[in-house]
């Protein structure tokens, strides 16, 4: 494996990282914003109120997106294995 292959692997790994983490991060941001808006409108300033809806939403989206996440990680692992095994 030369420097070009290593840089391609790092770039692809970052792309996979963004693809895999995006559904969870976006869900947490959207739910957090909605709860903050509701808290601002109703003037209920309970800090712990945001945690339960966020946890439920993130778990739900994680369970839906799990096959996609696993396939992306599988592609990365197969690419890494093929690059490493062809270099030796």
Kinemage of the C-alpha trace (Angstrom):
@kinemage 1
@onewidth
@group {chain A} dominant
@subgroup {mainchain}
@vectorlist {calphas} color= white
{ca unk a 1} P 0.000 0.000 0.000
{ca unk a 2} L 1.451 3.339 -1.019
{ca unk a 3} L 0.670 6.881 0.126
{ca unk a 4} L -2.092 7.381 -2.449
{ca unk a 5} L -3.910 4.242 -1.295
{ca unk a 6} L -3.571 5.300 2.327
{ca unk a 7} L -4.998 8.753 1.613
{ca unk a 8} L -7.887 7.226 -0.340
{ca unk a 9} L -8.623 4.938 2.599
{ca unk a 10} L -8.605 7.831 5.064
{ca unk a 11} L -10.859 9.896 2.798
{ca unk a 12} L -13.284 6.999 2.356
{ca unk a 13} L -13.253 6.331 6.112
{ca unk a 14} L -14.262 9.942 6.789
{ca unk a 15} L -17.059 9.681 4.226
{ca unk a 16} L -18.340 6.514 5.898
{ca unk a 17} L -18.094 8.193 9.298
{ca unk a 18} L -20.250 11.084 8.093
{ca unk a 19} L -22.786 8.776 6.435
{ca unk a 20} L -23.102 6.537 9.489
{ca unk a 21} L -23.348 9.300 12.081
{ca unk a 22} L -25.592 11.663 10.080
{ca unk a 23} L -28.988 10.046 10.832
{ca unk a 24} L -28.362 10.028 14.577
{ca unk a 25} L -26.903 13.529 14.774
{ca unk a 26} L -29.594 15.078 12.578
{ca unk a 27} L -32.343 13.381 14.583
{ca unk a 28} L -30.919 14.598 17.882
{ca unk a 29} L -30.597 18.140 16.520
{ca unk a 30} L -34.137 18.252 15.130
{ca unk a 31} L -35.746 16.788 18.252
{ca unk a 32} L -33.670 19.069 20.485
{ca unk a 33} L -34.706 22.120 18.481
{ca unk a 34} L -38.379 21.163 18.599
{ca unk a 35} L -38.265 20.550 22.355
{ca unk a 36} L -36.420 23.854 22.889
{ca unk a 37} L -39.068 25.654 20.867
{ca unk a 38} L -41.838 24.030 22.901
{ca unk a 39} L -40.042 24.955 26.120
{ca unk a 40} L -39.671 28.546 24.951
{ca unk a 41} L -43.327 28.796 23.980
{ca unk a 42} L -44.667 27.265 27.180
{ca unk a 43} L -41.959 28.731 29.449
{ca unk a 44} L -41.301 25.332 30.977
{ca unk a 45} L -37.585 25.362 31.688
{ca unk a 46} L -37.006 21.817 32.877
{ca unk a 47} L -33.541 20.672 31.796
{ca unk a 48} L -34.300 16.960 31.969
{ca unk a 49} L -37.334 17.316 29.684
{ca unk a 50} L -35.185 17.135 26.542
{ca unk a 51} L -33.452 13.858 27.318
{ca unk a 52} L -36.283 11.325 27.083
{ca unk a 53} L -37.665 12.437 23.683
{ca unk a 54} L -34.133 12.642 22.266
{ca unk a 55} L -33.225 9.185 23.522
{ca unk a 56} L -36.428 7.659 22.162
{ca unk a 57} L -36.014 9.372 18.768
{ca unk a 58} L -32.340 8.430 18.465
{ca unk a 59} L -33.041 4.794 19.377
{ca unk a 60} L -35.890 4.660 16.862
{ca unk a 61} L -33.808 6.160 14.042
{ca unk a 62} L -30.843 3.971 14.976
{ca unk a 63} L -32.973 0.856 14.696
{ca unk a 64} L -34.290 1.975 11.304
{ca unk a 65} L -30.878 3.010 9.975
{ca unk a 66} L -28.936 0.047 11.387
{ca unk a 67} L -28.894 -1.975 8.135
{ca unk a 68} L -27.622 1.056 6.196
{ca unk a 69} L -24.960 1.769 8.821
{ca unk a 70} L -23.833 -1.843 8.891
{ca unk a 71} L -23.586 -2.008 5.101
{ca unk a 72} L -21.464 1.141 4.998
{ca unk a 73} L -19.114 -0.196 7.657
{ca unk a 74} L -18.970 -3.536 5.825
{ca unk a 75} L -17.955 -1.792 2.598
{ca unk a 76} L -15.213 0.074 4.461
{ca unk a 77} L -13.945 -3.101 6.128
{ca unk a 78} L -13.902 -5.020 2.847
{ca unk a 79} L -12.049 -2.200 1.103
{ca unk a 80} L -9.515 -1.977 3.912
{ca unk a 81} L -8.989 -5.741 3.889
{ca unk a 82} L -8.516 -5.831 0.124
{ca unk a 83} L -6.039 -2.941 0.211
{ca unk a 84} L -4.057 -4.455 3.068
{ca unk a 85} L -4.033 -7.987 1.659
{ca unk a 86} L -2.975 -6.820 -1.800
{ca unk a 87} L -0.120 -4.780 -0.358
{ca unk a 88} L 1.625 -7.740 1.293
